[in-house]
Amino acid sequence: MNAPLTLTTIMFDSADPAALAAFYSTATGWPITDTDDTFVYVGEGPVTLAFQHVPDYRPPSWPDPAKHAHLDFKAADKAQAVQDLLAAGAKQPDFQPGGDSWTVLTDPEGHPFCVAAA
């Protein structure tokens, strides 16, 4: 490809973009950087997270092969990170395919994500 693309934003559909952005801001330590009536952005790095309002939003389910994407995070203390994320509003589904390697959680709107040890 003569003009390779640069990834700038990972966008999530959401029922409540402000609340979901607040969860990910807490989880990552990244600031909320831009907001309007339908979009909220988190982060100042080369890649940001963004959340857009979708009327009648339906969350993905886990486990479900129809899920399209998920985020993977690393933490210096995986067990503590999982506890902190649960306290911030994440849920821990029963199905955990990673064993001790990673933990699957879902954010407050049901998007799955994984936490592994750094």
C-alpha positions in Angstrom: 0.0 0.0 0.0 1.5 3.3 -1.0 -0.3 5.4 1.6 -0.6 3.2 4.8 -3.4 4.2 7.2 -2.8 5.4 10.7 -5.2 4.2 13.4 -6.4 7.1 15.5 -9.6 6.0 17.3 -11.4 2.9 18.4 -15.1 3.7 18.4 -17.8 1.9 20.5 -21.5 2.1 20.0 -23.2 3.0 23.3 -26.5 3.7 25.0 -24.8 6.3 27.3 -21.5 7.6 25.9 -20.7 9.8 28.8 -21.1 7.0 31.4 -19.1 4.5 29.3 -16.4 7.1 28.7 -16.2 7.7 32.4 -15.7 4.0 33.0 -12.9 3.7 30.5 -11.3 7.0 31.8 -11.2 5.4 35.2 -9.9 2.1 33.9 -7.1 3.6 31.8 -6.3 6.8 33.7 -6.8 8.6 30.3 -8.7 11.9 30.4 -12.0 12.6 28.7 -10.8 14.9 25.9 -13.8 15.8 23.8 -17.5 15.5 24.1 -20.7 16.7 22.4 -24.3 15.4 22.4 -23.5 12.1 20.8 -19.8 11.4 21.1 -17.3 11.3 23.9 -13.5 10.8 23.4 -11.0 9.4 26.0 -7.2 9.7 25.7 -4.6 11.9 24.2 -2.3 9.3 22.7 -1.8 8.3 19.2 -4.9 6.1 19.6 -8.0 7.2 21.5 -11.2 5.5 22.6 -14.5 7.0 21.6 -18.1 6.3 22.4 -21.1 7.2 20.2 -24.7 7.2 21.1 -26.8 4.7 19.2 -30.6 4.7 19.7 -31.9 1.3 20.9 -28.3 0.1 21.5 -28.1 -3.7 22.2 -25.0 -4.9 23.9 -22.9 -7.9 22.6 -23.2 -11.0 24.7 -20.4 -13.2 26.0 -19.6 -15.8 25.0 -21.0 -15.2 21.5 -19.2 -15.7 18.2 -21.1 -12.7 16.9 -19.1 -10.3 18.9 -17.0 -8.2 16.6 -14.0 -6.9 18.6 -12.7 -6.5 22.1 -9.9 -4.7 23.9 -7.0 -6.4 25.6 -5.3 -4.7 28.6 -2.2 -5.5 30.6 -1.8 -4.7 34.3 1.2 -5.0 36.6 -1.1 -6.6 39.2 -3.9 -8.4 37.3 -5.8 -9.5 40.3 -5.9 -6.0 41.7 -6.8 -4.5 38.3 -9.7 -6.9 38.0 -11.0 -6.0 41.5 -10.7 -2.3 40.7 -12.6 -2.7 37.4 -15.3 -4.7 39.1 -15.6 -1.9 41.7 -15.9 0.6 38.8 -18.8 -1.2 37.2 -17.4 -4.0 35.1 -18.9 -7.5 35.3 -17.1 -10.9 35.3 -18.9 -13.4 33.2 -18.8 -17.1 34.2 -17.1 -18.2 30.9 -13.4 -17.6 31.3 -11.3 -19.3 28.5 -8.0 -17.7 29.6 -7.4 -19.7 32.8 -4.8 -17.9 34.8 -3.4 -16.1 31.7 -6.2 -13.5 31.3 -9.6 -12.5 32.7 -12.6 -11.6 30.6 -14.7 -8.8 31.9 -17.5 -6.8 30.4 -17.9 -3.0 30.7 -21.1 -1.5 32.1 -22.7 -1.7 28.7 -21.7 -5.3 28.0 -18.6 -4.9 25.7 -16.2 -7.7 26.6 -12.5 -6.9 27.3 -9.6 -8.9 28.7 -7.0 -8.1 31.4 -3.7 -10.0 31.5 -0.6 -9.6 33.6 2.1 -7.3 32.3 
